[in-house]
Amino acid sequence: MDADEQQQIKKDFDDAVNMTAAQIEKWLDTDESKGVGQKSGGGESTGHASGRRIVKILRKKKDDLTDADYEHMKKVHGYVARHSEQRPKGDVTDTDWRYSLMNWGHDPKK
Protein backbone atom coordinates (compact mmCIF):
# COMPACT_ATOMS: atom_id res chain seq x y z
CA MET A 1 0.00 0.00 0.00
CA ASP A 2 1.60 3.26 -1.08
CA ALA A 3 1.67 6.53 0.84
CA ASP A 4 -0.98 8.21 -1.34
CA GLU A 5 -3.41 5.36 -0.76
CA GLN A 6 -2.72 5.43 2.98
CA GLN A 7 -3.31 9.20 3.04
CA GLN A 8 -6.69 8.84 1.27
CA ILE A 9 -7.77 5.99 3.57
CA LYS A 10 -6.81 8.04 6.64
CA LYS A 11 -8.77 11.06 5.35
CA ASP A 12 -11.86 8.93 4.63
CA PHE A 13 -11.58 7.28 8.05
CA ASP A 14 -11.23 10.64 9.81
CA ASP A 15 -14.31 11.90 7.94
CA ALA A 16 -16.33 8.84 8.96
CA VAL A 17 -15.26 8.52 12.60
CA ASN A 18 -16.55 11.54 14.50
CA MET A 19 -16.21 10.13 18.02
CA THR A 20 -13.06 10.16 20.12
CA ALA A 21 -11.44 7.00 21.40
CA ALA A 22 -12.72 7.81 24.91
CA GLN A 23 -16.27 8.39 23.64
CA ILE A 24 -16.26 5.10 21.75
CA GLU A 25 -14.88 3.20 24.74
CA LYS A 26 -17.57 4.62 27.02
CA TRP A 27 -20.26 3.83 24.43
CA LEU A 28 -19.07 0.24 23.98
CA ASP A 29 -19.70 -0.38 27.69
CA THR A 30 -23.44 0.37 27.35
CA ASP A 31 -26.22 -2.18 27.00
CA GLU A 32 -27.43 -0.33 23.89
CA SER A 33 -24.07 -0.85 22.21
CA LYS A 34 -23.95 -4.52 23.10
CA GLY A 35 -27.55 -5.08 21.97
CA VAL A 36 -27.21 -4.19 18.28
CA GLY A 37 -25.56 -5.70 15.24
CA GLN A 38 -24.91 -9.11 13.79
CA LYS A 39 -23.50 -11.44 16.41
CA SER A 40 -20.55 -13.65 15.55
CA GLY A 41 -20.02 -17.08 17.09
CA GLY A 42 -18.62 -15.62 20.33
CA GLY A 43 -21.64 -13.44 21.01
CA GLU A 44 -20.04 -10.06 20.25
CA SER A 45 -21.42 -8.19 17.24
CA THR A 46 -19.19 -7.35 14.31
CA GLY A 47 -19.70 -3.63 14.96
CA HIS A 48 -18.84 -3.91 18.64
CA ALA A 49 -15.58 -5.70 17.81
CA SER A 50 -14.91 -3.05 15.17
CA GLY A 51 -15.40 -0.33 17.76
CA ARG A 52 -12.75 -1.87 19.99
CA ARG A 53 -10.38 -1.99 17.02
CA ILE A 54 -11.17 1.64 16.10
CA VAL A 55 -10.20 2.72 19.63
CA LYS A 56 -6.80 1.06 19.18
CA ILE A 57 -6.31 2.68 15.77
CA LEU A 58 -7.23 6.13 17.09
CA ARG A 59 -4.67 5.79 19.86
CA LYS A 60 -1.83 4.84 17.51
CA LYS A 61 0.62 7.26 16.00
CA LYS A 62 0.27 7.52 12.23
CA ASP A 63 3.71 5.95 11.71
CA ASP A 64 2.65 2.91 13.78
CA LEU A 65 -0.40 2.07 11.64
CA THR A 66 -0.12 -1.28 9.86
CA ASP A 67 -1.55 -2.40 6.52
CA ALA A 68 -4.15 -4.34 8.52
CA ASP A 69 -5.11 -1.11 10.30
CA TYR A 70 -5.53 0.67 6.97
CA GLU A 71 -7.68 -2.20 5.69
CA HIS A 72 -9.91 -1.89 8.75
CA MET A 73 -10.06 1.88 8.30
CA LYS A 74 -11.32 1.30 4.73
CA LYS A 75 -13.93 -1.12 6.06
CA VAL A 76 -15.10 1.45 8.64
CA HIS A 77 -15.48 4.17 6.02
CA GLY A 78 -17.43 1.84 3.74
CA TYR A 79 -19.76 0.69 6.52
CA VAL A 80 -20.49 4.22 7.73
CA ALA A 81 -21.17 5.41 4.17
CA ARG A 82 -23.53 2.50 3.37
CA HIS A 83 -25.34 2.51 6.70
CA SER A 84 -25.78 6.31 6.69
CA GLU A 85 -27.75 6.02 3.45
CA GLN A 86 -30.30 3.84 5.28
CA ARG A 87 -31.28 6.58 7.75
CA PRO A 88 -34.81 5.99 9.05
CA LYS A 89 -37.39 8.75 9.09
CA GLY A 90 -38.03 10.73 12.24
CA ASP A 91 -35.95 11.13 15.36
CA VAL A 92 -33.02 8.70 15.31
CA THR A 93 -31.83 9.40 18.87
CA ASP A 94 -32.86 6.05 20.40
CA THR A 95 -32.67 3.77 17.36
CA ASP A 96 -30.72 0.63 16.60
CA TRP A 97 -29.64 2.38 13.39
CA ARG A 98 -27.83 5.10 15.36
CA TYR A 99 -26.47 2.64 17.93
CA SER A 100 -25.00 0.50 15.18
CA LEU A 101 -23.24 3.47 13.62
CA MET A 102 -21.89 4.51 17.01
CA ASN A 103 -20.32 1.06 17.40
CA TRP A 104 -18.39 1.97 14.23
CA GLY A 105 -17.29 5.34 15.69
CA HIS A 106 -19.87 7.53 13.95
CA ASP A 107 -22.61 9.39 15.81
CA PRO A 108 -25.09 10.73 13.24
CA LYS A 109 -26.45 13.16 15.85
CA LYS A 110 -23.15 15.09 15.89
C-alpha positions in Angstrom: 0.0 0.0 0.0 1.6 3.3 -1.1 1.7 6.5 0.8 -1.0 8.2 -1.3 -3.4 5.4 -0.8 -2.7 5.4 3.0 -3.3 9.2 3.0 -6.7 8.8 1.3 -7.8 6.0 3.6 -6.8 8.0 6.6 -8.8 11.1 5.3 -11.9 8.9 4.6 -11.6 7.3 8.1 -11.2 10.6 9.8 -14.3 11.9 7.9 -16.3 8.8 9.0 -15.3 8.5 12.6 -16.6 11.5 14.5 -16.2 10.1 18.0 -13.1 10.2 20.1 -11.4 7.0 21.4 -12.7 7.8 24.9 -16.3 8.4 23.6 -16.3 5.1 21.7 -14.9 3.2 24.7 -17.6 4.6 27.0 -20.3 3.8 24.4 -19.1 0.2 24.0 -19.7 -0.4 27.7 -23.4 0.4 27.4 -26.2 -2.2 27.0 -27.4 -0.3 23.9 -24.1 -0.9 22.2 -23.9 -4.5 23.1 -27.5 -5.1 22.0 -27.2 -4.2 18.3 -25.6 -5.7 15.2 -24.9 -9.1 13.8 -23.5 -11.4 16.4 -20.6 -13.7 15.6 -20.0 -17.1 17.1 -18.6 -15.6 20.3 -21.6 -13.4 21.0 -20.0 -10.1 20.3 -21.4 -8.2 17.2 -19.2 -7.4 14.3 -19.7 -3.6 15.0 -18.8 -3.9 18.6 -15.6 -5.7 17.8 -14.9 -3.1 15.2 -15.4 -0.3 17.8 -12.7 -1.9 20.0 -10.4 -2.0 17.0 -11.2 1.6 16.1 -10.2 2.7 19.6 -6.8 1.1 19.2 -6.3 2.7 15.8 -7.2 6.1 17.1 -4.7 5.8 19.9 -1.8 4.8 17.5 0.6 7.3 16.0 0.3 7.5 12.2 3.7 5.9 11.7 2.7 2.9 13.8 -0.4 2.1 11.6 -0.1 -1.3 9.9 -1.5 -2.4 6.5 -4.2 -4.3 8.5 -5.1 -1.1 10.3 -5.5 0.7 7.0 -7.7 -2.2 5.7 -9.9 -1.9 8.8 -10.1 1.9 8.3 -11.3 1.3 4.7 -13.9 -1.1 6.1 -15.1 1.4 8.6 -15.5 4.2 6.0 -17.4 1.8 3.7 -19.8 0.7 6.5 -20.5 4.2 7.7 -21.2 5.4 4.2 -23.5 2.5 3.4 -25.3 2.5 6.7 -25.8 6.3 6.7 -27.8 6.0 3.5 -30.3 3.8 5.3 -31.3 6.6 7.7 -34.8 6.0 9.1 -37.4 8.7 9.1 -38.0 10.7 12.2 -36.0 11.1 15.4 -33.0 8.7 15.3 -31.8 9.4 18.9 -32.9 6.1 20.4 -32.7 3.8 17.4 -30.7 0.6 16.6 -29.6 2.4 13.4 -27.8 5.1 15.4 -26.5 2.6 17.9 -25.0 0.5 15.2 -23.2 3.5 13.6 -21.9 4.5 17.0 -20.3 1.1 17.4 -18.4 2.0 14.2 -17.3 5.3 15.7 -19.9 7.5 14.0 -22.6 9.4 15.8 -25.1 10.7 13.2 -26.5 13.2 15.9 -23.1 15.1 15.9 
